[in-house]
């Protein structure tokens, strides 16, 4: 199948598939005239990568996970270690977002939102005061 069909089958844009090929995550075979020829193996890899990226894994984490997926002698501990590290990063981001939300909610609460020019939101941004 061609790259357009592979894109439909995997749910990835053709541009992303080309990028994955450029960085060596995927090496589709070529036909005699040089066109990419995606088969079930390549579609499985693309689907795997799409799901991993949807879960927020970095390209390098995807590379490592893909290598482990293709290694039948792998240890699940290696897979778990990558996933656990990623989960901890997600937890850090969630905590940061909660802090950001609390700060912004405080600033919105402090702003009268009327016709007056004074605004604690803008004042806080101008001061560089993260806490408001």
N, C-alpha and C positions, 0 to 999 in steps of 0.2 A: 504494500500500500504506500501511497505517496505521503508527503508531509502534511498535506491538508487533511487527508483521511486519518492520519495518526493524531493530528490535533483534535479532530472530532472525537476519536475513540478514547483519548486520554483526558480530554477536557482542558488541555493546555494550548495556548496560542502557538502558532508556528514559530514566531520570533523566539519564544522561550525554548522551544525544542532545538532551534538552531544554536541558541546560547548554550544549552546543556551539551550539545555536540562540540561546540567551540572550546568548552572548558574540560572536556573529556569525561563527562558523566555518562555519556551515551555515544556509542559508535555504531550507527546503523550501517548495514551492508549497502553496497552500491550496485546498481544494475550495470550491464555492459556499457550503457551510454552515460554512466556517471550519476544517475538519479538515486537519491536515497530510497531504500526499499525496506520499509518498516514491517516487521512481522510480529507475531504474538509476543515473542521475547521482549522486543523493544517497547511494545505497548504496555507490557507488565512493568517494565522499568519506568516508563513515563508516568504511569498511574501511581506507582510507588513514590516517585519524586513529587508528584502533585500533592499527594496526601501528606507526605513529610513536610513539604513547604507550607501547606495549609495549617499544619500544627506549629508552624513557626520555626522549624529547624533551619539553621543556616545552611548555606551551600556546603561548607566543609563538614558539618554534621551529617548532611544528606550523603555526602561522599563516603563518610565512615559507615553510616547505616547501610548504604547500598552494598558496600564491600562485605559487611557482616551478613547481610541478607543472602548474598551470593555465595558465601562461605558455609558449606554444609557442616564443617567442623567447628563452627563458631561456638563461643561460650555465651549463653544468654546474659551472663554477668557483664560482658562488654557492652551489650545493647542496653542493658539496664543503666549502666554508668552514664552513657550518653544521654539517655532519656531523663535520668535523675538530675543531671547537671542542667539540662534544659528546663526542667520543671522548677528548679530553684531560681533560675533566671526569670521565669514567668512570675513566680511569687514575688521577686524583687520589683519587677515592673508593676505588678498589681499594687504593692505597697506604695510605690512612688505615685501611681495614679490616684490612690486614695488620699495621699497627702496633698497632691495637687488639687484634687476636688475639694477637700476641706478648706484649703487656702482660698480658692476661687469662690466657694460658697460664702465664706466669711466676707470677702471683698464685695460680692454682690449684695449681701445683707446690709453692709455699711453704706452702700451707695443709695442715695435718695431716688435717683432716677427721675429727677424732675427737670425743670428748665434752668436751674442754677448751673453755673459753669464748674463749680468745685466737684471733684469726683475722686473718691478714695481709691478707686481702681487705677485710674491714670496716675495718681500720686504715688501709689505703691510701685507701679511699673517704672516710673521715673526715678524713684529712689533705689530701685533694684532690691527692694525689700521683699524677700520671698514669703514672709509670714503675713504681710499686709499690715 
